[in-house]
Amino acid sequence: MAEIKIEKKKPIWPWIIALLLIGAIVYYVFLRDDQMQDPNRTEIENVTPADTIGN
């Protein structure tokens, strides 16, 4: 009879965790970069004179 070698499947969890970590690093470096350049920057709301009537 022939010998059949059976290999166990390798877990996929380390790959999922690695992809999540890489995604978090990419988000932090590229997408949050514009907010961190000037921490003293304030958001200015676009207000028209009609919006201020009655205040």
C-alpha positions as CSV (number, residue, x, y, z in Angstrom):
1,M,0.0,0.0,0.0
2,A,1.1,3.6,-0.7
3,E,1.8,6.0,2.1
4,I,-0.4,9.1,2.1
5,K,1.1,12.2,3.7
6,I,-1.5,14.5,5.3
7,E,-0.5,18.1,6.0
8,K,-2.5,20.1,8.5
9,K,-3.8,23.4,7.3
10,K,-1.9,26.4,8.5
11,P,-4.0,28.9,10.5
12,I,-5.2,32.0,8.7
13,W,-5.5,34.2,11.8
14,P,-1.8,35.5,11.7
15,W,-2.4,36.7,8.1
16,I,-5.7,38.5,9.1
17,I,-4.0,40.2,12.0
18,A,-1.0,41.2,9.9
19,L,-3.4,42.8,7.2
20,L,-5.3,44.7,9.9
21,L,-2.0,46.0,11.4
22,I,-0.8,47.1,7.9
23,G,-4.1,48.8,7.2
24,A,-4.0,50.7,10.5
25,I,-0.4,51.9,9.8
26,V,-1.4,53.0,6.3
27,Y,-4.4,54.8,7.7
28,Y,-2.3,56.5,10.4
29,V,0.5,57.6,8.1
30,F,-1.5,58.7,5.0
31,L,-5.0,59.6,6.0
32,R,-4.4,61.2,9.4
33,D,-1.4,63.2,8.2
34,D,-3.3,66.2,7.2
35,Q,-5.0,66.5,10.6
36,M,-1.7,66.3,12.5
37,Q,0.2,68.9,10.6
38,D,-1.3,71.9,12.5
39,P,-2.8,70.9,15.9
40,N,-3.8,74.5,16.6
41,R,-5.9,74.7,13.4
42,T,-9.5,75.5,14.1
43,E,-12.4,74.6,11.8
44,I,-14.2,77.7,10.4
45,E,-17.9,77.3,9.7
46,N,-19.2,78.9,6.6
47,V,-21.8,81.4,8.0
48,T,-23.9,83.8,5.9
49,P,-25.4,87.1,7.3
50,A,-28.9,85.5,7.1
51,D,-27.7,82.8,9.5
52,T,-26.8,85.4,12.2
53,I,-30.1,87.3,12.2
54,G,-32.0,86.5,15.4
55,N,-29.1,85.6,17.5
